Structure formats: structure tokens, C-alpha cells
Amino acid sequence: MNPLEQRIKYKFRNSLLLAEALTHPSLGHETQRHHFDNQRLEFLGDAVLQLIFTEYLFDQFPRLQRGGN
């Protein structure tokens, strides 16, 4: 178990995915080597959040038209 998992008392199933999620794109620039980074997962997360908020707003304001009119 790595220090993060010990601290939060949670064992991640996929340590490579965890490393990807926690790796900022600047690491590749700093080390002059290509590393995976979290941009792919950030893109996916943004899409999921958009879906959640869109569904919430659609349900909360059934008569509101697109654009707020």
C-alpha cells in the first residue's frame, strides 16, 4: 500500500490509473521525457460533470427553454 492509500485508508485497484490521475502535464516538460498525465481523465471527468449538471437542470427547470428564455 502506498503512502496516499495508507493515509486515506483506501486501496485503489489500479495503481497505474491512480498515477495517471495524479500526474500533472508539466511533469513531462520538467523532466524532458514523455509521461502520461491526467488530461485524458480530466476530459472524461468534465464530460461526466456536464452530463450530471445537464440532467439536474433539465429536471429542475422543465419549462425553461434553451438559453434561459
Backbone as XML, in Angstrom:
<?xml version="1.0"?>
<chain id="A" units="angstrom">
  <residue number="1" name="MET">
    <atom name="N" x="0.856" y="-1.172" z="0.000"/>
    <atom name="CA" x="0.000" y="0.000" z="0.000"/>
    <atom name="C" x="0.910" y="1.245" z="0.000"/>
  </residue>
  <residue number="2" name="ASN">
    <atom name="N" x="0.589" y="2.193" z="-0.875"/>
    <atom name="CA" x="1.429" y="3.391" z="-0.937"/>
    <atom name="C" x="1.015" y="4.395" z="0.154"/>
  </residue>
  <residue number="3" name="PRO">
    <atom name="N" x="1.832" y="5.423" z="0.382"/>
    <atom name="CA" x="1.522" y="6.382" z="1.469"/>
    <atom name="C" x="0.162" y="7.061" z="1.342"/>
  </residue>
  <residue number="4" name="LEU">
    <atom name="N" x="-0.251" y="7.388" z="0.115"/>
    <atom name="CA" x="-1.571" y="8.002" z="-0.060"/>
    <atom name="C" x="-2.663" y="7.044" z="0.393"/>
  </residue>
  <residue number="5" name="GLU">
    <atom name="N" x="-2.577" y="5.792" z="-0.034"/>
    <atom name="CA" x="-3.587" y="4.799" z="0.348"/>
    <atom name="C" x="-3.596" y="4.588" z="1.856"/>
  </residue>
  <residue number="6" name="GLN">
    <atom name="N" x="-2.421" y="4.567" z="2.459"/>
    <atom name="CA" x="-2.362" y="4.420" z="3.917"/>
    <atom name="C" x="-3.022" y="5.597" z="4.614"/>
  </residue>
  <residue number="7" name="ARG">
    <atom name="N" x="-2.759" y="6.771" z="4.092"/>
    <atom name="CA" x="-3.289" y="7.974" z="4.752"/>
    <atom name="C" x="-4.812" y="8.054" z="4.660"/>
  </residue>
  <residue number="8" name="ILE">
    <atom name="N" x="-5.373" y="7.712" z="3.481"/>
    <atom name="CA" x="-6.825" y="7.823" z="3.323"/>
    <atom name="C" x="-7.551" y="6.508" z="3.634"/>
  </residue>
  <residue number="9" name="LYS">
    <atom name="N" x="-6.764" y="5.485" z="3.956"/>
    <atom name="CA" x="-7.311" y="4.160" z="4.327"/>
    <atom name="C" x="-8.202" y="3.586" z="3.224"/>
  </residue>
  <residue number="10" name="TYR">
    <atom name="N" x="-7.649" y="3.642" z="2.004"/>
    <atom name="CA" x="-8.362" y="3.099" z="0.848"/>
    <atom name="C" x="-7.343" y="2.488" z="-0.099"/>
  </residue>
  <residue number="11" name="LYS">
    <atom name="N" x="-7.610" y="1.287" z="-0.591"/>
    <atom name="CA" x="-6.722" y="0.596" z="-1.524"/>
    <atom name="C" x="-7.301" y="0.708" z="-2.926"/>
  </residue>
  <residue number="12" name="PHE">
    <atom name="N" x="-6.576" y="1.385" z="-3.831"/>
    <atom name="CA" x="-7.013" y="1.513" z="-5.213"/>
    <atom name="C" x="-6.741" y="0.222" z="-5.968"/>
  </residue>
  <residue number="13" name="ARG">
    <atom name="N" x="-7.644" y="-0.167" z="-6.830"/>
    <atom name="CA" x="-7.491" y="-1.402" z="-7.600"/>
    <atom name="C" x="-6.444" y="-1.277" z="-8.695"/>
  </residue>
  <residue number="14" name="ASN">
    <atom name="N" x="-6.316" y="-0.078" z="-9.284"/>
    <atom name="CA" x="-5.422" y="0.100" z="-10.420"/>
    <atom name="C" x="-4.429" y="1.222" z="-10.103"/>
  </residue>
  <residue number="15" name="SER">
    <atom name="N" x="-3.231" y="0.842" z="-9.694"/>
    <atom name="CA" x="-2.247" y="1.846" z="-9.289"/>
    <atom name="C" x="-1.762" y="2.680" z="-10.466"/>
  </residue>
  <residue number="16" name="LEU">
    <atom name="N" x="-1.748" y="2.125" z="-11.677"/>
    <atom name="CA" x="-1.339" y="2.906" z="-12.848"/>
    <atom name="C" x="-2.360" y="3.992" z="-13.176"/>
  </residue>
  <residue number="17" name="LEU">
    <atom name="N" x="-3.638" y="3.670" z="-13.041"/>
    <atom name="CA" x="-4.681" y="4.661" z="-13.269"/>
    <atom name="C" x="-4.617" y="5.768" z="-12.209"/>
  </residue>
  <residue number="18" name="LEU">
    <atom name="N" x="-4.322" y="5.396" z="-10.983"/>
    <atom name="CA" x="-4.154" y="6.377" z="-9.923"/>
    <atom name="C" x="-2.988" y="7.312" z="-10.240"/>
  </residue>
  <residue number="19" name="ALA">
    <atom name="N" x="-1.866" y="6.748" z="-10.674"/>
    <atom name="CA" x="-0.705" y="7.572" z="-11.027"/>
    <atom name="C" x="-1.040" y="8.515" z="-12.177"/>
  </residue>
  <residue number="20" name="GLU">
    <atom name="N" x="-1.782" y="8.020" z="-13.165"/>
    <atom name="CA" x="-2.188" y="8.868" z="-14.285"/>
    <atom name="C" x="-3.065" y="10.015" z="-13.795"/>
  </residue>
  <residue number="21" name="ALA">
    <atom name="N" x="-3.999" y="9.709" z="-12.924"/>
    <atom name="CA" x="-4.928" y="10.718" z="-12.417"/>
    <atom name="C" x="-4.218" y="11.806" z="-11.621"/>
  </residue>
  <residue number="22" name="LEU">
    <atom name="N" x="-3.109" y="11.460" z="-10.993"/>
    <atom name="CA" x="-2.414" y="12.411" z="-10.133"/>
    <atom name="C" x="-1.205" y="13.068" z="-10.795"/>
  </residue>
  <residue number="23" name="THR">
    <atom name="N" x="-0.976" y="12.791" z="-12.074"/>
    <atom name="CA" x="0.200" y="13.325" z="-12.767"/>
    <atom name="C" x="-0.166" y="14.545" z="-13.593"/>
  </residue>
  <residue number="24" name="HIS">
    <atom name="N" x="0.423" y="15.673" z="-13.253"/>
    <atom name="CA" x="0.182" y="16.923" z="-13.972"/>
    <atom name="C" x="1.001" y="16.928" z="-15.264"/>
  </residue>
  <residue number="25" name="PRO">
    <atom name="N" x="0.460" y="17.511" z="-16.351"/>
    <atom name="CA" x="1.181" y="17.541" z="-17.632"/>
    <atom name="C" x="2.557" y="18.210" z="-17.556"/>
  </residue>
  <residue number="26" name="SER">
    <atom name="N" x="2.764" y="19.081" z="-16.608"/>
    <atom name="CA" x="4.050" y="19.772" z="-16.505"/>
    <atom name="C" x="5.200" y="18.828" z="-16.173"/>
  </residue>
  <residue number="27" name="LEU">
    <atom name="N" x="4.910" y="17.658" z="-15.651"/>
    <atom name="CA" x="5.967" y="16.703" z="-15.313"/>
    <atom name="C" x="6.786" y="16.337" z="-16.550"/>
  </residue>
  <residue number="28" name="GLY">
    <atom name="N" x="6.120" y="16.108" z="-17.663"/>
    <atom name="CA" x="6.824" y="15.775" z="-18.892"/>
    <atom name="C" x="7.720" y="16.901" z="-19.364"/>
  </residue>
  <residue number="29" name="HIS">
    <atom name="N" x="7.273" y="18.127" z="-19.175"/>
    <atom name="CA" x="8.073" y="19.283" z="-19.572"/>
    <atom name="C" x="9.286" y="19.452" z="-18.653"/>
  </residue>
  <residue number="30" name="GLU">
    <atom name="N" x="9.089" y="19.219" z="-17.387"/>
    <atom name="CA" x="10.171" y="19.396" z="-16.418"/>
    <atom name="C" x="11.258" y="18.344" z="-16.586"/>
  </residue>
  <residue number="31" name="THR">
    <atom name="N" x="10.862" y="17.126" z="-16.894"/>
    <atom name="CA" x="11.832" y="16.031" z="-16.978"/>
    <atom name="C" x="12.307" y="15.781" z="-18.401"/>
  </residue>
  <residue number="32" name="GLN">
    <atom name="N" x="11.734" y="16.486" z="-19.378"/>
    <atom name="CA" x="12.079" y="16.321" z="-20.799"/>
    <atom name="C" x="11.847" y="14.888" z="-21.284"/>
  </residue>
  <residue number="33" name="ARG">
    <atom name="N" x="10.910" y="14.200" z="-20.635"/>
    <atom name="CA" x="10.521" y="12.855" z="-21.052"/>
    <atom name="C" x="9.012" y="12.805" z="-21.147"/>
  </residue>
  <residue number="34" name="HIS">
    <atom name="N" x="8.537" y="11.946" z="-22.022"/>
    <atom name="CA" x="7.083" y="11.812" z="-22.170"/>
    <atom name="C" x="6.538" y="10.958" z="-21.031"/>
  </residue>
  <residue number="35" name="HIS">
    <atom name="N" x="5.600" y="11.522" z="-20.334"/>
    <atom name="CA" x="4.892" y="10.799" z="-19.270"/>
    <atom name="C" x="3.411" y="10.858" z="-19.587"/>
  </residue>
  <residue number="36" name="PHE">
    <atom name="N" x="2.684" y="9.879" z="-19.074"/>
    <atom name="CA" x="1.238" y="10.026" z="-19.143"/>
    <atom name="C" x="0.856" y="11.129" z="-18.165"/>
  </residue>
  <residue number="37" name="ASP">
    <atom name="N" x="-0.302" y="11.703" z="-18.383"/>
    <atom name="CA" x="-0.764" y="12.743" z="-17.470"/>
    <atom name="C" x="-2.274" y="12.658" z="-17.339"/>
  </residue>
  <residue number="38" name="ASN">
    <atom name="N" x="-2.819" y="13.543" z="-16.517"/>
    <atom name="CA" x="-4.231" y="13.461" z="-16.162"/>
    <atom name="C" x="-5.170" y="14.149" z="-17.156"/>
  </residue>
  <residue number="39" name="GLN">
    <atom name="N" x="-4.668" y="14.650" z="-18.273"/>
    <atom name="CA" x="-5.540" y="15.388" z="-19.188"/>
    <atom name="C" x="-6.635" y="14.503" z="-19.788"/>
  </residue>
  <residue number="40" name="ARG">
    <atom name="N" x="-6.317" y="13.274" z="-20.100"/>
    <atom name="CA" x="-7.330" y="12.353" z="-20.647"/>
    <atom name="C" x="-8.437" y="12.123" z="-19.625"/>
  </residue>
  <residue number="41" name="LEU">
    <atom name="N" x="-8.062" y="11.891" z="-18.389"/>
    <atom name="CA" x="-9.062" y="11.668" z="-17.338"/>
    <atom name="C" x="-9.807" y="12.952" z="-16.996"/>
  </residue>
  <residue number="42" name="GLU">
    <atom name="N" x="-9.125" y="14.093" z="-17.085"/>
    <atom name="CA" x="-9.777" y="15.378" z="-16.852"/>
    <atom name="C" x="-10.866" y="15.614" z="-17.895"/>
  </residue>
  <residue number="43" name="PHE">
    <atom name="N" x="-10.572" y="15.282" z="-19.139"/>
    <atom name="CA" x="-11.556" y="15.412" z="-20.221"/>
    <atom name="C" x="-12.777" y="14.538" z="-19.938"/>
  </residue>
  <residue number="44" name="LEU">
    <atom name="N" x="-12.541" y="13.306" z="-19.531"/>
    <atom name="CA" x="-13.642" y="12.398" z="-19.200"/>
    <atom name="C" x="-14.441" y="12.928" z="-18.016"/>
  </residue>
  <residue number="45" name="GLY">
    <atom name="N" x="-13.755" y="13.398" z="-16.985"/>
    <atom name="CA" x="-14.442" y="13.937" z="-15.808"/>
    <atom name="C" x="-15.295" y="15.148" z="-16.138"/>
  </residue>
  <residue number="46" name="ASP">
    <atom name="N" x="-14.770" y="16.023" z="-16.994"/>
    <atom name="CA" x="-15.549" y="17.194" z="-17.411"/>
    <atom name="C" x="-16.831" y="16.769" z="-18.129"/>
  </residue>
  <residue number="47" name="ALA">
    <atom name="N" x="-16.729" y="15.741" z="-18.968"/>
    <atom name="CA" x="-17.910" y="15.262" z="-19.693"/>
    <atom name="C" x="-18.937" y="14.663" z="-18.731"/>
  </residue>
  <residue number="48" name="VAL">
    <atom name="N" x="-18.468" y="13.931" z="-17.737"/>
    <atom name="CA" x="-19.376" y="13.341" z="-16.751"/>
    <atom name="C" x="-20.071" y="14.432" z="-15.946"/>
  </residue>
  <residue number="49" name="LEU">
    <atom name="N" x="-19.314" y="15.435" z="-15.505"/>
    <atom name="CA" x="-19.923" y="16.541" z="-14.752"/>
    <atom name="C" x="-20.941" y="17.293" z="-15.594"/>
  </residue>
  <residue number="50" name="GLN">
    <atom name="N" x="-20.642" y="17.492" z="-16.869"/>
    <atom name="CA" x="-21.591" y="18.173" z="-17.746"/>
    <atom name="C" x="-22.888" y="17.376" z="-17.843"/>
  </residue>
  <residue number="51" name="LEU">
    <atom name="N" x="-22.789" y="16.075" z="-17.960"/>
    <atom name="CA" x="-23.980" y="15.229" z="-18.027"/>
    <atom name="C" x="-24.795" y="15.329" z="-16.739"/>
  </residue>
  <residue number="52" name="ILE">
    <atom name="N" x="-24.126" y="15.277" z="-15.599"/>
    <atom name="CA" x="-24.821" y="15.344" z="-14.314"/>
    <atom name="C" x="-25.540" y="16.680" z="-14.149"/>
  </residue>
  <residue number="53" name="PHE">
    <atom name="N" x="-24.840" y="17.783" z="-14.426"/>
    <atom name="CA" x="-25.457" y="19.096" z="-14.271"/>
    <atom name="C" x="-26.567" y="19.330" z="-15.291"/>
  </residue>
  <residue number="54" name="THR">
    <atom name="N" x="-26.369" y="18.844" z="-16.497"/>
    <atom name="CA" x="-27.401" y="18.998" z="-17.522"/>
    <atom name="C" x="-28.675" y="18.266" z="-17.114"/>
  </residue>
  <residue number="55" name="GLU">
    <atom name="N" x="-28.528" y="17.046" z="-16.638"/>
    <atom name="CA" x="-29.698" y="16.288" z="-16.203"/>
    <atom name="C" x="-30.382" y="16.978" z="-15.023"/>
  </residue>
  <residue number="56" name="TYR">
    <atom name="N" x="-29.613" y="17.480" z="-14.068"/>
    <atom name="CA" x="-30.179" y="18.179" z="-12.919"/>
    <atom name="C" x="-30.971" y="19.408" z="-13.365"/>
  </residue>
  <residue number="57" name="LEU">
    <atom name="N" x="-30.363" y="20.228" z="-14.207"/>
    <atom name="CA" x="-31.048" y="21.431" z="-14.667"/>
    <atom name="C" x="-32.284" y="21.100" z="-15.494"/>
  </residue>
  <residue number="58" name="PHE">
    <atom name="N" x="-32.199" y="20.071" z="-16.311"/>
    <atom name="CA" x="-33.334" y="19.632" z="-17.121"/>
    <atom name="C" x="-34.499" y="19.227" z="-16.223"/>
  </residue>
  <residue number="59" name="ASP">
    <atom name="N" x="-34.189" y="18.492" z="-15.140"/>
    <atom name="CA" x="-35.231" y="18.044" z="-14.209"/>
    <atom name="C" x="-35.774" y="19.185" z="-13.354"/>
  </residue>
  <residue number="60" name="GLN">
    <atom name="N" x="-34.922" y="20.105" z="-12.924"/>
    <atom name="CA" x="-35.327" y="21.189" z="-12.027"/>
    <atom name="C" x="-36.112" y="22.295" z="-12.722"/>
  </residue>
  <residue number="61" name="PHE">
    <atom name="N" x="-35.865" y="22.480" z="-14.001"/>
    <atom name="CA" x="-36.498" y="23.571" z="-14.741"/>
    <atom name="C" x="-37.124" y="23.046" z="-16.033"/>
  </residue>
  <residue number="62" name="PRO">
    <atom name="N" x="-38.189" y="22.252" z="-15.912"/>
    <atom name="CA" x="-38.765" y="21.604" z="-17.091"/>
    <atom name="C" x="-39.350" y="22.562" z="-18.109"/>
  </residue>
  <residue number="63" name="ARG">
    <atom name="N" x="-39.755" y="23.743" z="-17.688"/>
    <atom name="CA" x="-40.362" y="24.691" z="-18.642"/>
    <atom name="C" x="-39.355" y="25.678" z="-19.225"/>
  </residue>
  <residue number="64" name="LEU">
    <atom name="N" x="-38.187" y="25.727" z="-18.681"/>
    <atom name="CA" x="-37.169" y="26.678" z="-19.134"/>
    <atom name="C" x="-36.619" y="26.222" z="-20.496"/>
  </residue>
  <residue number="65" name="GLN">
    <atom name="N" x="-36.577" y="27.130" z="-21.424"/>
    <atom name="CA" x="-36.073" y="26.817" z="-22.757"/>
    <atom name="C" x="-34.559" y="27.006" z="-22.812"/>
  </residue>
  <residue number="66" name="ARG">
    <atom name="N" x="-33.986" y="26.500" z="-23.859"/>
    <atom name="CA" x="-32.541" y="26.645" z="-24.072"/>
    <atom name="C" x="-32.197" y="28.134" z="-24.108"/>
  </residue>
  <residue number="67" name="GLY">
    <atom name="N" x="-31.095" y="28.488" z="-23.448"/>
    <atom name="CA" x="-30.705" y="29.886" z="-23.399"/>
    <atom name="C" x="-31.345" y="30.654" z="-22.251"/>
  </residue>
  <residue number="68" name="GLY">
    <atom name="N" x="-32.197" y="29.992" z="-21.462"/>
    <atom name="CA" x="-32.785" y="30.616" z="-20.287"/>
    <atom name="C" x="-34.029" y="31.453" z="-20.554"/>
  </residue>
  <residue number="69" name="ASN">
    <atom name="N" x="-34.586" y="31.406" z="-21.739"/>
    <atom name="CA" x="-35.792" y="32.193" z="-22.045"/>
    <atom name="C" x="-37.043" y="31.447" z="-21.700"/>
  </residue>
</chain>
